[in-house]
Each structure stands twice: as C-alpha cells, then as structure tokens.
C-alpha cells in the first residue's frame, strides 16, 4: 500500500481518502458475511484478505497524515482485548460477558459519552442499529417485561400506518412498525438482520425458480401466483425445514 500510494504509484490509490474508502470497507465486510452464510471457505479466505486490505489502506492514509500506523491499530486492539478480559489476562477472579460490558461502558465514559445510547454507530445497518439502541435502553430497565408488549405494539403501529394522512406520515409510521418488529425479534431472541437476510434469500431462490419455469412477463398475476405456490411446494418437498 505504501508503494501504491507513492508519487510514482497508482493514481487511483493515491487519490483515495478515509471518506472515499469507507463504502468499500463496508462492502467488504458484507462480502465476508456472505461467504460465511454460503459456507464457502475458499471465498471466505479471499474476502478476509480484501477486508484486511481495507484496514491496511486506512492505516496507511492515517500514517501519511501523522495520525497512527498499522502497528498502532494492532496494538490498540490487543490492549483493548486484554483490558476487556481481566478474568483471562489480569487478576480478576470473576468475569464473563457482564464484565466485558462494564469495561466497555467505562471506556465510553472515558471518551466523554454520558448517555446510555452514546456510541452506537450511525453507519450500522438500520435493523442492527435499532437492535443495539433497544438493547442499550433495556440495560437500564426501559423495556417491555415480556414478548406480548412489542407484539401488541406492532398491531398498534400498523393501525397508525393505515390512518396516516399523507406519504410523510405513512413513512414515519411504517418506520415505527419496523422498529417495533425489531423489538419483537429481540424478545424472541432472533437476530432481525439475519432473519431478513434469510427471508430475502428464500424469496430470491423461489423467484429464480419461477423464472426457470416460465416467462413471467407473459403470465397474468393469477398465473404468477399459481406458479409461486408450485415453487414453494417444490422447495418444501426438497427441504421440509
């Protein structure tokens, strides 16, 4: 990377900044997750290299600006892992995940965070950020006592979508439906991001199977629905899960 960003290196690499590289960093992280979901280990090996390159790229940009180096990045995460596991690397007699969370909270306070919700990254996928926000609020007791609460909230929010007077109001109320759905998933101990990924993959597989059977554009909506049901049954016969 040092060679690529040198004066006689690659014009594209020299032109990049933290901001221009950030979207690629996010994309590479998703491609790692995709390889894991497909259990494609050779691809995972390749994608992890691409993700590591992003760390190297950001570190090199920072080093050129006199901010920090790749070695500093590695040292910082090593120190953090030791600090968050005093029961492993220190002399604490008890530990576990509850201690991890208390150490993280202390780190946030040291950085000037004063609120429970401070430090939840804005760049997270919307479902994941909603889940993290809800989990933070739950730590101080602001949460439904059982799964019935968020389930009822979804019904309430759906009625408000239907009663909305205009597009902006419907968008706002539909956001509330999604937020309530994340809350319900959390109470069911389901990762909403993963659940939606699986649902999308299932739809994609079924739709592609429909395309393999017919020219969809030539079918009526009723014929498409019939074909959809046939494909669903065929998939269910192959995989009863």
URNORBEL-V196842 format. One record per backbone hydrogen bond with DSSP energy under -0.5 kcal/mol. CO is the residue of the C=O (numbers start at 1). NH is the residue of the N-H. Records with the same first field share a line. If there is no record, write none. Layout:
CO = NH / NH
//
This chain:
1 = 5
3 = 6
4 = 10
6 = 9
10 = 14
11 = 15
12 = 16
13 = 16
17 = 21
18 = 22
19 = 23
21 = 24 / 25
22 = 26
23 = 27
24 = 28
25 = 29
26 = 30
27 = 31
28 = 32
29 = 33
30 = 34
31 = 35
32 = 36
33 = 37
34 = 38
35 = 40
36 = 39
39 = 41
40 = 44
41 = 45
42 = 46
43 = 47
44 = 48
45 = 49
46 = 50
47 = 51
48 = 52
49 = 53
50 = 54
51 = 55
52 = 56
53 = 57
54 = 58
55 = 59
56 = 60
57 = 61
58 = 62
59 = 63
60 = 64
61 = 65
62 = 67
63 = 66
69 = 73
70 = 74
71 = 75
72 = 76
73 = 77
74 = 78
75 = 79
76 = 80
77 = 81
78 = 82
79 = 83
80 = 84
82 = 85
83 = 86
85 = 88 / 89 / 90
86 = 90 / 92
96 = 99 / 100
97 = 101
98 = 102
99 = 103
100 = 104
101 = 105
102 = 106
103 = 107
104 = 108
105 = 109
106 = 110
107 = 111
108 = 113
109 = 112
115 = 118
117 = 120
119 = 121
121 = 124
125 = 129
126 = 130
127 = 131
128 = 132
129 = 133
130 = 134
131 = 135
132 = 136
133 = 137
134 = 138
135 = 139
136 = 139 / 140
137 = 140 / 142
138 = 141
141 = 143
146 = 149 / 150
147 = 151
148 = 152
149 = 153
150 = 154
151 = 155
152 = 156
153 = 157
154 = 158
155 = 159
156 = 160
157 = 161
158 = 162
159 = 163
160 = 164
161 = 164
166 = 170
167 = 171
168 = 172
169 = 173
170 = 174
171 = 175
172 = 176
173 = 177
174 = 178
175 = 179
176 = 180
177 = 181
178 = 182
179 = 183
180 = 184
181 = 185
182 = 186
183 = 187
184 = 188
185 = 190
186 = 189
190 = 192
191 = 195
192 = 196
193 = 197
194 = 198
195 = 199
196 = 200
197 = 201
198 = 202
199 = 203
200 = 204
201 = 205
202 = 206
203 = 207
204 = 208
205 = 209
206 = 210
207 = 211
208 = 212
209 = 213
210 = 213 / 214
214 = 216
215 = 218
216 = 219
220 = 224
221 = 225
222 = 226
223 = 227
224 = 228
225 = 229
226 = 230
227 = 231
228 = 232
229 = 233
230 = 234
231 = 235
232 = 236
233 = 237
234 = 238
235 = 239
//
